[in-house]
Amino acid sequence: DIQAAGSDTCPPMLDRSDYDSWSQRIRLYCRGKENRIYILQSIDHGLFELGTTKDTLGTTSEGGVLIGPERPRTYDDLNDNKKKRGEDAMRH
């Protein structure tokens, strides 16, 4: 039986009939990690989406603004204030 044999180099196989026990173990493991809040929220709710944004590419000779195509917003697109606000909201 491969599940009972055990191994020092490989994680044990997940037994489908014992899902609740494994789910609890995984959650306990995540709680011990530095980014536990983010890990548990991504497990419960999926990846957090920041919406979309358009980059400013420059200005025209007439003074207009050139805007690039719409793209998914990333964490790096947020300014420091918004990053801090988001992290504070995740803690509460």
Buried (B, 14 or more C-beta within 10 A) or exposed (E): EEEEEEEEEEEEEEEEEEEEEEEEEBBEEBEEEEEEBBBBBEEEEEEEEBEEEEEEEEEEEEEEEEEEEEEEBEEEBBEEEEEEEEEEEEEE
